[in-house]
Amino acid sequence: MNEREVYDPVPHSHVVPTGYLRAWAHGRQIAMRRVGVADSQLIGVRDAGVRKNFYRRERPGSGETIYDVERSLGRGETAALPII
């Protein structure tokens, strides 16, 4: 990858791939339960298993904020989902 490549910000990072979550979804929703809470809450797959800026890092040397890990994981997930 080119060191000067520009990466779009991804502040809503999936730590659990959406393709994986869809296996348990009903339509586009999945039941989420927070630790210590008895009741489940229906949320969209898009909002499940996410963390704010989870894969954000700084470019070595310049300190510029980049999202290269997020892009790499997304490409891998896109390639793997049809197979699995």
C-alpha positions, -999 to +999 in steps of 0.1 A: +000+000+000+011+035-008+022+053+024+005+085+012-028+067+006-058+086+021-082+066+043-117+076+049-125+081+086-144+051+101-156+062+135-181+033+137-158+003+137-173-032+137-153-055+160-176-083+150-181-085+112-216-077+100-215-107+078-211-129+109-239-111+128-263-116+099-263-153+105-283-147+137-303-117+126-340-117+119-342-094+088-318-067+096-321-068+134-304-088+161-311-090+199-284-073+220-280-078+257-256-057+277-237-072+306-256-069+338-290-062+321-316-089+320-336-078+290-325-079+253-329-049+230-335-052+192-309-032+172-298-031+136-270-054+126-252-022+115-251-010+151-242-043+168-206-052+177-192-017+172-167+005+190-159+041+184-126+045+164-115+010+174-090+006+146-079+042+143-041+047+146-014+072+138+008+071+107+044+065+119+065+096+115+038+121+107+013+113+134-015+116+109-047+098+119-054+069+095-079+040+093-058+015+072-065-015+095-103-009+091-100-008+053-079-040+052-103-059+075-132-047+053-116-059+022-109-093+037-145-096+050-159-087+016-137-114-001-145-141+025-182-137+030-193-154-002-171-183+006-183-188+042 
